[in-house]
């Protein structure tokens, strides 16, 4: 519910269509996707987003201004990762 509510706020702020490319992933699917062992996707607290208008930088800025506490830049791979992990905000890049 936390991720769904967070996504609703991001979608409203962005004001254009956003595709969720990944949400909850069971551990075996997470491994197949190359996810880390403690991925927030396994907890149902993460989403990967693709703006259908192609403006990844704008979506990243909207997500940065949101209440998500984990923010991943996967711009070269065509997505922005947002999660609602406990603790302080973490911003990271996908290599």
N, C-alpha and C positions, 0 to 999 in steps of 0.2 A: 504494500500500500504506500509505503514511503516513496519508493521510486516512481510509482504511478502518479502520485500527487505532485512530486517534484517535476516530472515530465510535463504534467498539465500546465504548471506555471511557466516552464520554459517555452512550451508551444504557444501559450497565450502571448508571451512577451515577444517571441520571434515573429509571430503574425503571418507565417507562410508554412506550407506543408513540410513536415519533417518525417522521415522514415526511421523507425526503430529497426536497426539491423541485428541487434542482439540484446536480449534481456536476461531472464533467468536461464542458467545453464547447469544441468546436473554435472557432477564431477567428471564423468567419463566424456561427456561432450566438451566440457571445458578443456580437458587434456587434448582432445582431438583438434581443438581450435588453437592450441598453443597457449592457453591461459595459464596463469600462475596458480600455484597450489592454494593460496589464500585469496583468490579472486573474489571480488564483491558480487560478481555474476552468480556464483554458487549460493550466495546468501539471498539472492533476489533483490540486491540493493544497487544494481548497476544497469545502465543502458548504454548502448552505442548508437549514435544518431548520425543520420545523413540528411542534410538539407536538400530538398528536391530542387531548390533554385540554385544549388551549387555554391552558395556563399558560406563556406566552412569558417572563414575568419569571423564573420558576423555571428554565426551560431556559437562559436567558441566564446566570443565576448558576452553573449546573452547567458551562456552557461556559467561563465566566470562571475557574473553579477547575481547568479541564482544562489540558492541555499545548498547546492551540492558541495560535498567536502572532498571529493576526489574528482580530479579533472584531468583527462588525458588528451593530449594533442596527437591525433593520428591523421593530420591533414594530408600528408603524402599518400595515405592509404584510403582517404575519402570518408573519414568519420571523426566524430568527437565522442569521447567517453565521459560519462558523468556517473558518479556514484555517491551514495549517502552513507559512507563509512563513519564509524564512531571516531571521535578525536579531531585533531586539527586538520585544516585543509592541506591537501597534497596536490601539486600540479606536476605532471610528468609528460614526457614525450615517448612515443613509440619509435623504436629504431628500426 
